[in-house]
Structures are given as structure tokens and as C-alpha cells.
Amino acid sequence: MHLTDIITNENWHGDRLAVFTTTTATGAELQISEWLEDDGLDVELRDSHARANHADELATLEAEGRDAFAEMQAALQPADLDELFEAMRSGRIDCFDELPTYGGTEPDDTSGVWSWDATRAIVGNCAGDIEIISREELAQ
């Protein structure tokens, strides 16, 4: 399953609808949409758009032994620091609490550090000034 779009509408009061596509075992392409949680990293499970509007698609995937919600959740997760950085800069992720990390030890001082991998870190005071810097720069 792949994330293909995130739709917003001023009448939705900040809510965002993620659109996913997947291919079934028979080769049919399905499209499923689901509300995003505020953090942009999780799909909404309580007030499910997919359950209300995509019952046939969910049943097809379930018949194949697939968990559509787990697949949507996995598709939202940035694969590496670069993908996370782009998701943060684009506004797809608008809550920076509990962001994933991608290996390496935790920096000694995490003030202003949002995430890291073995060689780099995302740093900044707010979404408007984040950047990726090397671990060497971070240590200075």
C-alpha cells in the first residue's frame, strides 16, 4: 500500500484525509482514504472514514489476509531521516512530538534536536527553521 495524496479542505477545520492505493492479488487496484491523526503519522481508527466509505475494498483485502489499517499505518511512516525531514517541511507531519529516529546513539544534548540517524540530525526551533546537519556540526 502506498500513500498517494493528502487532501485538505478549509471546511474540515484542519482535518486531513490520506489517500492510499494498493494492488490486490488479482491485480485490481484499490483506493482507500482515511483521516489522519493530528501528528500526521497515524491513521484515525475511532471515526474511520474507510470503514464507512470503503467497506468493499476492506473486505477484499481482509479476504486476502491483509490488514488494511496496518498497511496504511506503515505507508505513513517515513523510511529514513530524509523522508521525515520532507514530511516535516511539507506540513504532512505537523506535530513534532515522538518522532521516529533512524539509528545511532541519542545525542548528548537533544535541545532543538527532532530526530537523527547515525550520521545526521534534524535540528531547529520550529517547523520554519528545521535543517539536517551532520553529527559533527551538532557536537559543536
ZABALO-923925 format. One record per residue (C-alpha): chain; x, y, z. Coordinates in pm, 1 decimal. Example, Ala and Ser with C-alpha at 12.3 -4.5 7.8 and 13.67 -1.06 7.14 Angstrom:
! residues 2
 chaine     east    north       up
      A   1230.0   -450.0    780.0
      A   1367.0   -106.0    714.0
This chain:
! residues 140
 chaine     east    north       up
      A      0.0      0.0      0.0
      A    126.9    347.5    -88.6
      A     32.1    695.4     26.4
      A    -71.5    882.3   -289.1
      A   -217.8   1208.8   -162.3
      A   -324.5   1408.5    140.2
      A   -637.4   1616.2     92.1
      A   -728.2   1920.7    297.9
      A  -1033.6   2142.1    292.8
      A  -1088.0   2467.1    483.1
      A  -1428.2   2337.5    597.7
      A  -1263.8   2038.5    769.0
      A  -1112.2   2255.6   1046.9
      A   -759.2   2125.1    994.7
      A   -851.2   1761.0    940.2
      A   -663.1   1583.5    662.1
      A   -767.3   1284.5    452.1
      A   -491.0   1049.9    335.5
      A   -542.6    860.7      9.0
      A   -377.3    521.1    -34.4
      A   -358.0    283.6   -329.8
      A   -281.6    -85.1   -332.8
      A   -299.3   -377.5   -570.5
      A   -488.8   -695.4   -485.9
      A   -368.9  -1049.3   -551.5
      A   -579.9  -1048.6   -869.7
      A   -412.0   -730.8   -995.3
      A   -701.7   -496.3   -924.8
      A   -603.5   -151.7   -798.0
      A   -789.1    -27.6   -491.3
      A   -802.5    321.3   -347.6
      A   -881.2    374.8     20.4
      A   -888.3    700.6    211.7
      A   -867.5    758.0    584.9
      A   -848.1   1053.7    822.0
      A   -507.8   1130.8    968.9
      A   -443.7   1181.6   1337.3
      A   -303.4   1524.5   1426.6
      A     56.1   1400.1   1422.9
      A     36.4   1300.4   1054.8
      A    196.5    963.9   1133.6
      A   -116.5    770.2   1228.6
      A   -449.2    689.7   1066.7
      A   -770.4    754.6   1257.4
      A   -916.0    435.2   1399.2
      A  -1204.5    565.8   1610.2
      A  -1400.8    763.3   1349.0
      A  -1299.7    562.1   1047.6
      A  -1365.4    709.3    704.4
      A  -1250.5    384.5    543.2
      A  -1493.1    166.1    739.5
      A  -1781.5    393.7    640.5
      A  -1689.2    450.0    275.8
      A  -1464.3    163.6    163.7
      A  -1627.0   -148.3    311.6
      A  -1594.0   -348.1    -12.7
      A  -1225.0   -262.4    -50.1
      A  -1155.0   -350.1    313.7
      A  -1340.3   -682.3    273.6
      A  -1135.7   -765.0    -37.0
      A   -809.9   -705.8    146.8
      A   -931.3   -896.3    452.4
      A  -1018.6  -1194.5    229.6
      A   -654.0  -1189.1    116.4
      A   -542.3  -1197.3    480.4
      A   -432.0   -834.3    471.8
      A   -481.1   -572.0    743.5
      A   -561.5   -251.2    556.1
      A   -517.8    -30.5    862.5
      A   -175.1   -175.9    940.6
      A    -74.2   -124.6    577.5
      A   -198.1    237.5    580.2
      A    -10.8    296.1    904.7
      A    310.0    151.4    757.5
      A    273.6    363.4    442.3
      A    266.6    681.3    653.9
      A    598.0    609.8    825.6
      A    898.3    791.5    677.9
      A   1161.2    534.2    579.0
      A   1461.7    746.0    670.7
      A   1574.6   1084.4    800.2
      A   1540.5   1247.3    457.7
      A   1177.8   1135.6    418.2
      A   1099.9   1251.0    771.9
      A   1257.4   1590.3    700.7
      A   1049.0   1634.8    385.0
      A    729.9   1531.3    567.1
      A    805.4   1784.5    841.9
      A    886.7   2065.8    595.9
      A    581.4   1999.1    379.1
      A    347.4   2009.1    677.4
      A    237.1   1646.6    642.0
      A    371.8   1598.2    992.8
      A    267.0   1897.8   1196.2
      A    318.9   1764.0   1546.1
      A    682.3   1700.8   1625.7
      A    628.9   1502.3   1945.9
      A    753.8   1143.0   1945.4
      A    915.7   1143.5   1602.1
      A   1096.2    829.7   1489.1
      A   1475.4    803.4   1491.5
      A   1687.0    605.0   1247.7
      A   1982.9    457.8   1430.9
      A   2288.2    592.3   1601.8
      A   2310.5    688.2   1963.8
      A   2098.5    962.4   2113.4
      A   2289.3   1294.3   2105.6
      A   2426.0   1410.3   2441.8
      A   2223.4   1730.7   2414.2
      A   1884.7   1693.3   2244.9
      A   1780.9   2057.4   2278.7
      A   1639.1   2154.8   1940.9
      A   1701.5   1804.0   1800.0
      A   1390.5   1647.6   1649.6
      A   1529.9   1322.8   1506.9
      A   1858.2   1162.5   1399.3
      A   2029.9    879.2   1222.0
      A   2384.3    750.3   1264.8
      A   2547.6   1047.7   1088.8
      A   2299.0   1338.1   1084.7
      A   2024.3   1510.8   1283.1
      A   1718.2   1724.8   1215.1
      A   1750.7   2038.8   1424.8
      A   1566.1   2367.0   1465.5
      A   1341.4   2565.1   1695.6
      A   1023.4   2528.1   1490.2
      A    895.8   2389.1   1160.9
      A   1004.8   2701.1    975.8
      A   1373.8   2668.1   1055.4
      A   1448.5   2295.6   1060.2
      A   1752.8   2165.3    880.1
      A   1959.0   1849.6    856.4
      A   2311.1   1882.9    993.9
      A   2595.2   1638.0   1046.7
      A   2662.1   1483.0   1384.5
      A   2993.7   1670.7   1382.8
      A   2812.6   2003.9   1347.4
      A   2571.2   1900.7   1620.0
      A   2856.3   1829.5   1862.6
      A   2999.3   2180.1   1823.0
